[in-house]
Every structure is written in C-alpha cells, then in structure tokens.
C-alpha cells in the first residue's frame, strides 16, 4: 500500500539542469523504469572534492538512490585524507569518540558548505584539516556532516578530564580555537607522561 506521503513525494516536480538547460519532471517519472538514474552503479565518476561528494550524498539521500548513497559513503570512508573519520550523524561519531584512548576533536558542519555562502564553514574545515594532518597520530579527529545542521560550526574537544565546546563564526574566532588546541595538546602531553610513568613501574 502506498502512503499519502509517498504519493506526494513521488509526484513532486523537480528541476534538472542538463547541460545548462532546465527540464521539469517528477520523481515517479525518473524512477519508474530501470533507468540509469534509478539504478546508478559503481561506474559513476564522483567528484574529487570531499565537499562535493557530500553534496551528491545529500541529493542521493533525498531522492532515495541507494546505490549512489552507498557509493558516496564508501568514498567518504576511504577519504582522500586519511587523517580523520567522516560521518553524517552524532550517533555515528560516538563509536569513534568512545573507542579511543586519545583525545578527540569533533567538528560538526552542514553538508552544503559550498552553497550556504558563509565564510565560517570554509574557515573551520580548513583549520580542522590542518590540525588533523599535523596531529592525527596523537589525536583522533571526527568530521560530522549533517544535512539538517545549519548553525554556526560546532567544535567539541574531548580531553581526559573535561569536554570543551566552541561555536565558531569565522576567522575572528581563531584565538578561541587556538586556545582549545593548546589545551588539547597539554592533554596529549599529560597522557604521554602518565603512560611513561606506568611503563616505568
């Protein structure tokens, strides 16, 4: 039995940009036959940029294109950058946060970084990548990209004895982030000292 929601969703008119020309159609028309759009497979070439792959993933989830969703998720799991984990929910992030003895840095960003026009997202993602590249051996990094998240960038630092959270609006908050990173590195040093003492005993 088809629900009213399904009927509304499938009959919804959408616009497709094909080579610069705009076409209108419905989701039911696009997916009623075993077309390439419905059965998109692993031969599809995804963009090189993780940011663009996240945007494709958001669209694939919206249009319920399961093979494309899997393709995007696999690509993000084996991200170009090996320095951090990419997840789409806070719940998924928890498995990385609680599975390590290292301090953890978590950055929450919306999926549509490139289209929201806010400088703070670019700033935060750049700082996150730089810091992850420098310190990934001693710190665990998790990037959460959420379709519904549209607040200021949310940073969380999980230290041994405390959790620090920071809302970052852009480059003006650089000192705040640097202070958090300093506390994080002090936490790393403390953990190493404790580990060294326990090995000596």
C-alpha positions in Angstrom: 0.0 0.0 0.0 1.3 3.4 -0.9 1.0 6.2 1.7 -0.1 9.7 1.0 3.4 10.8 1.9 4.9 8.5 -0.8 2.4 9.8 -3.4 3.2 13.4 -2.6 7.0 12.7 -2.6 6.9 10.8 -5.9 4.6 13.3 -7.7 6.8 16.2 -6.6 8.0 18.2 -9.6 11.8 18.7 -9.7 14.1 20.6 -12.0 17.1 19.0 -13.7 19.9 21.1 -15.1 21.1 19.2 -18.2 24.0 21.0 -19.9 22.7 24.3 -18.8 19.1 23.7 -19.9 16.4 23.3 -17.2 13.9 20.4 -17.5 11.0 19.7 -15.2 9.8 16.2 -14.3 8.5 14.2 -11.3 10.4 11.7 -9.1 8.0 8.9 -10.2 8.8 9.5 -13.8 12.5 9.4 -13.2 12.4 6.2 -11.1 9.5 4.1 -12.5 11.7 2.3 -15.1 15.1 0.7 -14.5 16.8 3.7 -15.8 20.4 4.8 -15.1 19.1 7.3 -12.6 17.2 4.6 -10.7 20.0 2.0 -10.8 23.1 4.2 -10.7 26.1 1.9 -10.1 29.7 2.0 -9.2 30.7 3.2 -12.7 29.6 6.7 -11.8 32.6 9.1 -11.5 32.3 11.1 -8.3 33.9 14.5 -7.9 37.4 14.7 -6.5 36.4 17.0 -3.6 35.1 15.5 -0.4 32.9 18.6 -0.1 31.2 17.9 -3.5 30.8 14.2 -2.7 28.9 15.2 0.5 26.6 17.4 -1.6 26.0 14.5 -4.0 25.3 12.3 -1.0 22.7 14.7 0.3 20.9 14.7 -3.0 21.1 10.9 -3.3 19.5 10.6 0.2 16.8 13.0 -0.8 15.9 11.0 -4.0 16.4 7.6 -2.2 19.1 6.5 -4.7 20.5 3.7 -2.5 23.4 2.6 -4.8 24.6 6.2 -5.1 24.3 6.6 -1.3 26.5 3.6 -0.8 29.0 4.7 -3.4 29.3 8.2 -1.7 29.6 6.7 1.8 32.3 4.3 0.7 34.2 7.1 -0.9 34.0 9.2 2.2 35.0 6.3 4.4 38.2 6.0 2.3 38.5 9.7 2.1 41.4 11.4 0.3 42.5 12.5 3.7 43.5 9.5 5.9 43.7 11.8 9.0 40.1 11.8 10.2 36.8 9.9 10.1 33.8 11.3 8.2 30.3 10.5 9.5 26.8 12.0 8.9 25.3 11.9 12.5 26.4 12.5 16.1 25.4 8.9 16.8 27.9 7.6 14.3 30.6 9.9 15.7 30.2 8.3 19.2 31.7 5.0 18.1 34.9 6.8 17.3 34.8 9.1 20.3 34.4 6.2 22.8 36.7 3.7 21.0 39.9 5.5 21.6 42.3 6.4 24.4 43.4 9.5 22.6 41.8 13.0 23.0 39.2 13.6 20.3 38.3 16.6 18.2 34.9 16.7 16.6 33.7 19.3 14.1 30.0 19.5 13.0 29.4 21.1 9.6 26.4 21.2 7.3 26.6 19.1 4.1 26.0 22.2 1.9 29.2 24.0 2.8 29.8 25.3 -0.7 26.3 26.7 -1.2 25.5 28.4 2.1 27.7 31.4 1.5 29.2 31.5 5.0 32.9 32.0 5.4 32.9 30.3 8.8 32.4 26.9 7.3 35.4 27.2 5.0 37.5 28.6 7.9 36.5 25.7 10.2 37.0 23.0 7.7 40.5 24.3 6.7 41.6 24.6 10.4 40.2 21.1 11.1 42.1 19.6 8.1 45.4 21.4 9.0 45.2 20.3 12.6 44.3 16.7 11.7 47.2 16.5 9.3 49.7 17.7 12.0 48.4 15.7 15.0 46.5 12.6 13.8 49.0 10.3 15.4 48.2 11.6 18.9 44.6 12.9 18.5 41.5 11.3 16.9 39.5 13.5 14.5 35.9 13.1 13.5 34.1 15.3 10.9 30.3 15.2 11.1 28.4 16.5 8.0 24.7 16.8 8.5 22.0 17.8 6.0 19.8 19.4 8.7 22.6 21.2 10.6 22.6 24.9 9.9 24.0 26.5 13.0 27.5 28.0 13.5 30.3 25.5 13.2 30.3 23.4 16.4 33.7 22.2 17.7 34.0 19.7 20.6 37.3 18.7 22.3 37.1 15.6 24.4 40.0 15.7 26.8 40.8 13.2 29.6 39.0 15.1 32.4 36.8 17.6 30.5 34.9 18.4 27.3 35.3 21.8 25.7 32.7 23.1 23.2 33.1 26.1 20.9 30.8 27.8 18.3 32.9 29.3 15.6 31.5 32.0 13.4 34.7 32.5 11.3 38.3 33.8 11.3 37.5 36.2 14.2 37.3 33.1 16.4 40.8 31.9 15.6 42.1 32.8 19.1 39.3 30.7 20.6 40.3 27.7 18.5 44.0 28.2 19.2 43.3 28.2 22.9 41.3 25.0 22.6 44.1 23.3 20.6 46.6 24.4 23.2 44.5 22.7 26.0 44.2 19.7 23.8 48.0 19.4 23.3 48.5 19.8 27.0 46.2 16.9 27.5 48.2 14.9 25.0 51.4 15.6 26.9 49.8 14.7 30.2 48.6 11.3 28.8 52.1 10.6 27.5 53.6 11.4 30.9 51.1 9.1 32.7 51.8 6.4 30.1 55.6 6.7 30.6 55.3 6.6 34.4 53.1 3.5 34.3 55.5 1.7 31.9 58.4 2.5 34.3 56.5 0.9 37.2 
